[in-house]
Amino acid sequence: MSYNLSENKDIATWKSVEEVTPQSLLKKVLTQKANRYLDISTIKVMRIPSKGAGNLYIFDYGSPKLCGAAGCLYSVYNSEGKTLLEFIANRNLPVGENLVEVSKTVNQGFPCLTITQRTNTDKLLSQTEFCYQQGKYVALNKSFISKNKSE
């Protein structure tokens, strides 16, 4: 079943963690990641509404301690503080490309998420679609797109 979750243009943008995250969730996340010495001022969060299943919160920790050669750690939590997905991604993408896009496809109340990344070629980007199944997000589809859509 599909729902249009893109009606609210403000939902899929990165904001300050304190601006969009409930304190109870923030406390759980910081407790889980405490040994990694996070600076709360560098954390950005994308809040995504669901269809009756509560909000999703995608955390971009903005910490060099959570980054490596392949990219940085991102976590997806539900409103109760359960980790639904963690992934490593490089936010350095071509202009006009979003690291995370919210799909119109909804499964068990939560929208699918598309993660875009660079590939080893100059001309292609990879897009992996993650959908909610049995309490977590799982990778369902991977496709490749032209790096410069306008060309």
N, C-alpha and C positions, 0 to 999 in steps of 0.2 A: 504494500500500500504506500502511496506517495503523498506527501504533504508539502506545501510550499512554505518553507521556513525562511525564505529570503525576503519576505515582506518588510521586515525590520532591517533597514540598511546598516544600523549601528551594531548589530550583534556580532559580526565577524571581524572585529578590529581589536588590536592589542591595546590594553589599558593598564594603568597602574594596578598592582595587585590589591592595594587597599581600597581602590575605587569600586571594584566589582566583585570582590570575593567576600562571602560571609566570614565573620571572625572565627566561627567554629571550624570551618573548612581550612582556613589559613593556618590555624593552630595545628591541625592534624598534619598538614603538608609540611610545615616547618619542623614539626617533631620527627617526621619520617626522614627528612633530609638534613637534620640538625648536624650530623657529623660531617657535613660537607661545607660548613661555614658560609651559609648563604647571606647575602646582603639584601634585605627586603626591598631596598630602594631600586634594585636592578631587576626585580621580578616583574614581568608583564603577564597578563592573563587575558585570554579570549573567552568570554562567556557566551555560551550557545544554548538557547532554549530547546527543550525537547517537546514532544507531543504527549504531555501528561506524565513524563517520567522524571521531572526535575531538570535543573540546568546541568550542563557540562561545563567544566572549567579546564582550559588548556593552558598549562603553565610553561612559560619560557623563562627559565631561571636567570638568564643573562649573566651567568657566572663562568669565568674561564676555567674554574675547577671542575665544571661539569661538561667541558668540551674536549674534543680530541681531533685527530686528523679528519675523521668523517663528518664531524659536526658537533652539535650540542644536544644535551638531553632535554626532551620535552615530555611532559606527563599530562594525561587526561584523567580527570577525576569527576565523579558524580557529586551531587550536593551533599551526600553523606560522608564524603571523604574516601571512598573506595577508588583505588587506582584501576582504571579500565584499560589503559594503554600507556606504554612508555616507548618512545622512539628516539633515535639519533637522527638529526637532520641539520643540514647547512642552510642557514637563512639567506645566504648570498645567492640570490636568484636574479635573472634578467628583469629589467623594469617591466611592470605590468603583470608579473607572475606572483601569485600568492603562495606562501609556504603551505598554508592550510585553507582549504575551501570546504564549506558546508554543502553537502549534497541535498537535493530535494527528496532523495530516497530515505525513507524512515523504516527502521526495523526495531520492533519491540519498544517503540516510543522514542528511540534515539536516532538522530540523523547519521547517515554515513559521512565519513570525512575523507577528503582527497588530499594527500601529501605530495607536493611537487618537489623534485630534486634535480640537480644537474646530473648529467651522465659523463662518461669518459670521452664522449665525442662533443665537438663544438656545436653540432646542429640539433641535438635532441635533449629533451627533458623527460624524466620519468614521472609518472603519476600513479601512485598506489592508492587504491580505494580501500578504506577500512570500514567495516560495518559491525554493528553491535550484535553479538550472538552469545547466548548463555552466560551473561554476566561480564563480558569483556568485549573489546574490539578486536577483530581478526582481519587480516589482509585477505581481500577477496579477488581483486583484479589489479593488474599492473599493465599500464599502457605507456606508449611513448608518443610525444608530440614534438612538433617543430619548435625550436628554441625561439624563433622570431615569428610570432603569429602574423605580424603585419607585413612580413616580406613575402 
